[in-house]
Amino acid sequence: MKSKYHILLILLLLILPTTSKGAELKPKEIIRNFEIIAFGSEYQNKTWKGLRKWKDPVRIGLQGKYPRYLEDEIKQFTADLTSITSHPISLYYSHGMKKNRKLPKNFNKKKVNVIVFYEPLHNIKKKLGKYFKDRPHELDILLNEATCFAKLFTRRLEIRAAIVVIPDHISHRYARACVVEEIAQILGLPNDSNLVGDSIFKDRGKFNELTKQDRLLLKILYDQRLTFGMSRQETLLQVERFLPELMEK
C-alpha cells in the first residue's frame, strides 16, 4: 500500500503546476526594476533625475468613435488602479456618459487631464501632431513601432496631463492590453524594458494584464512617502526602507 501512495504522490507532482521559489523577486530586484521603469525613457534616450507622479486626481476623457467595450474596459481598469494606488483615477467623460446623463456631479470639462483618443491610424498624425511639436520624429517612431502609445506632460516633475492613443483597427483583446499598459504608464512608470522580467512593462512579452510585480511597482510609486520631484537617489533610498513593509501585505 505504501508504494502505491508514493507512486500517486509522484504522479501528482508531475501533473500539478509548480511555482519556483526562484521566480519570486527579491527586494533588490524590485528596486532595480522600479528604477528602470520610473526613471528610464524608451524613446527619448535619457534618464530622469527626479520622480514623476500625479498629485491631482486623474480624470480621463474618452474621444472618438469607440466601441462600447472600450468605455467599460477603462471604467473597470481605473477602478482597479485606484484600489492598488489609493489615488483617485476614473473615467470622467465619454460620449456615452454624456448621452446617458451619467457625468459626475458638477462636471467641468476643464478638469479632464487625460484624453484617450480612439482614432483611425491614418488620422493620428494629423490630429495629434500638436502634442509632439517638441519632438515630431518621436510620433513617427511611435506610429511605426507601437500598437498604441501615450505621452505625459509634467511641470516640475508633477504629472499634470497625458494622452493615450489607441488605433481603431485593433481587436478588443489588443485594445484591452493598450488600456492596461498605457494608463498604467502615464501614472509615472513610462519606460519599457526587457530587463524587468514578468511585467506589462516588458518591451517584448506575453503579459497583457498587470502582474504581481506591476501591482507592487504601482504601490511603490504612489506610497505617500514618495513625492514628485524627489531625486532619484532619495527615492531609491526611501523605497529600500519601506519596500519590506509593502511586500508583506
C-alpha positions in Angstrom: 0.0 0.0 0.0 2.8 2.4 0.9 4.4 2.1 -2.6 1.1 2.9 -4.2 0.9 6.1 -2.2 4.4 7.0 -3.3 3.5 6.4 -7.0 0.4 8.6 -6.6 2.4 11.4 -5.0 4.9 11.3 -7.8 2.1 11.5 -10.4 0.5 14.5 -8.7 3.8 16.3 -8.6 4.3 15.8 -12.3 0.8 16.9 -13.1 0.2 19.8 -10.8 1.7 23.2 -11.8 4.6 24.3 -9.6 5.9 27.7 -8.6 9.6 28.1 -8.4 10.9 30.0 -5.4 13.5 31.4 -7.7 10.7 33.2 -9.6 9.9 35.3 -6.5 11.7 38.6 -6.9 14.0 39.9 -4.1 13.8 43.5 -2.8 17.0 44.5 -4.7 15.5 43.2 -8.0 12.2 45.1 -7.3 14.1 48.3 -6.6 16.2 47.9 -9.7 13.1 47.3 -11.8 11.4 50.3 -10.3 14.4 52.4 -11.1 14.4 51.2 -14.7 10.7 51.8 -15.3 10.2 55.0 -13.3 13.4 56.9 -14.3 14.1 55.5 -17.8 12.7 56.7 -21.1 12.1 54.3 -24.0 12.0 56.8 -26.9 13.9 59.8 -25.5 17.2 58.0 -24.7 17.6 59.8 -21.4 17.4 59.1 -17.7 15.2 61.3 -15.5 16.8 62.7 -12.4 13.6 63.1 -10.4 10.4 61.2 -9.7 7.3 61.9 -11.8 3.8 61.2 -10.4 0.4 62.7 -10.1 -0.8 65.0 -7.3 -4.3 65.7 -8.6 -6.9 63.1 -9.4 -6.6 61.5 -12.8 -9.7 62.4 -14.8 -9.9 60.6 -18.2 -11.9 61.8 -21.2 -12.6 59.2 -24.0 -12.7 60.6 -27.5 -13.6 59.1 -30.9 -16.0 56.7 -32.4 -15.1 54.0 -30.0 -16.8 50.6 -29.3 -18.9 50.3 -26.2 -16.5 47.8 -24.6 -13.7 50.4 -24.5 -15.6 52.6 -22.1 -16.3 49.5 -19.9 -12.7 48.4 -20.0 -11.5 51.9 -18.9 -14.0 52.0 -16.1 -13.0 48.6 -14.8 -9.3 49.2 -15.0 -9.3 52.7 -13.5 -11.3 51.2 -10.5 -8.6 48.6 -10.2 -5.8 51.2 -10.3 -7.5 53.3 -7.7 -7.6 50.2 -5.4 -3.9 49.5 -6.0 -2.6 53.0 -5.6 -5.2 54.7 -3.3 -5.0 57.6 -5.8 -8.3 58.7 -7.5 -8.3 57.6 -11.2 -11.5 57.5 -13.2 -13.3 57.8 -16.5 -14.6 61.4 -16.1 -16.1 61.9 -19.6 -17.3 59.9 -22.6 -19.9 60.4 -25.2 -21.8 57.5 -23.7 -21.7 59.0 -20.2 -23.0 62.3 -21.6 -25.8 60.7 -23.6 -27.0 58.6 -20.6 -26.6 61.6 -18.2 -24.0 59.8 -16.1 -21.4 62.5 -16.0 -20.1 63.3 -12.5 -21.9 66.0 -10.5 -20.5 69.5 -11.1 -18.9 68.2 -14.2 -16.4 70.6 -15.7 -14.7 69.6 -19.0 -11.6 71.7 -18.0 -10.9 69.1 -15.3 -10.2 66.4 -17.9 -6.4 65.9 -17.7 -6.0 62.7 -19.7 -7.5 62.1 -23.1 -7.8 58.7 -24.6 -8.0 59.0 -28.4 -9.6 56.2 -30.4 -8.7 57.1 -34.0 -8.1 55.7 -37.4 -4.4 55.1 -38.0 -4.3 57.4 -41.0 -5.7 60.3 -39.0 -3.5 60.1 -35.9 -0.6 62.2 -37.2 -2.8 65.0 -38.5 -4.9 65.2 -35.4 -2.4 64.6 -32.7 0.8 66.1 -34.2 0.3 69.2 -32.0 1.2 67.1 -28.9 4.6 66.3 -30.4 5.7 69.7 -31.6 8.8 69.5 -29.4 9.7 66.0 -30.8 7.9 65.4 -34.1 10.2 62.5 -35.0 9.0 60.7 -31.9 5.5 60.5 -33.2 6.8 58.9 -36.4 8.7 56.3 -34.4 5.6 55.5 -32.3 3.4 55.1 -35.3 5.9 52.7 -36.9 6.8 50.7 -33.9 3.9 50.8 -31.4 0.5 49.2 -31.4 -0.7 52.1 -29.2 1.2 54.7 -27.2 0.9 57.5 -24.6 2.7 60.7 -23.7 2.7 62.5 -20.4 3.2 66.2 -19.6 4.9 67.4 -16.5 5.5 70.7 -14.6 8.5 70.4 -12.3 8.1 66.7 -12.4 4.5 66.8 -11.3 2.4 64.9 -14.0 -0.3 67.4 -15.0 -1.7 65.8 -18.2 -1.4 62.9 -20.6 -2.7 61.5 -23.8 -3.3 57.8 -24.8 -3.6 56.9 -28.4 -5.4 53.7 -29.5 -5.8 53.0 -33.2 -9.3 51.9 -34.2 -8.3 48.9 -36.3 -7.0 46.7 -33.4 -9.0 43.9 -31.8 -10.8 44.0 -28.5 -8.0 42.0 -26.9 -5.3 44.4 -28.1 -7.4 47.4 -27.1 -7.7 46.0 -23.6 -4.0 45.5 -23.5 -3.5 49.1 -24.6 -5.8 50.3 -21.9 -3.9 48.4 -19.2 -0.3 49.3 -20.3 -0.7 52.9 -21.4 -2.9 54.1 -18.5 -0.5 52.4 -16.0 2.4 54.0 -17.7 1.0 57.6 -17.6 0.8 57.3 -13.9 4.6 57.6 -13.8 6.0 54.3 -15.0 6.6 55.2 -18.6 9.5 53.1 -19.6 9.5 49.6 -21.3 12.4 47.3 -20.8 13.2 43.6 -21.3 15.2 43.7 -18.1 12.2 43.7 -15.8 11.0 40.1 -16.3 7.4 39.3 -15.7 5.8 42.7 -16.3 3.3 44.6 -18.5 6.3 47.0 -18.9 8.4 44.3 -20.5 9.3 45.5 -24.1 8.6 42.2 -25.6 6.4 39.7 -23.8 3.1 37.9 -23.4 1.7 39.9 -20.5 -1.5 41.8 -21.3 -2.6 42.3 -17.7 -0.8 43.7 -14.6 1.4 41.1 -13.0 2.1 40.8 -9.3 5.2 42.8 -9.8 3.4 45.6 -11.7 0.9 46.0 -8.9 3.8 46.3 -6.4 5.6 48.9 -8.6 2.4 51.0 -8.7 2.0 50.7 -4.9 5.6 51.8 -4.5 5.1 54.8 -6.8 2.0 56.0 -5.0 3.2 55.4 -1.5 2.8 58.7 0.4 6.5 58.6 1.4 7.4 59.4 -2.2 6.7 62.8 -3.7 7.0 64.1 -7.3 10.4 65.9 -7.8 12.2 63.7 -5.3 15.7 62.9 -6.5 16.5 59.5 -8.0 18.9 58.7 -5.1 16.5 59.8 -2.4 13.6 57.9 -4.0 15.5 54.7 -4.1 16.7 55.1 -0.5 13.1 55.6 0.6 11.9 52.6 -1.4 14.6 50.4 0.2 13.3 51.4 3.6 9.6 50.8 3.1 9.6 48.0 0.5 9.7 45.1 3.0 6.5 46.5 4.6 4.7 46.6 1.2 5.9 43.1 0.3 4.4 41.7 3.5 0.9 42.9 2.6 
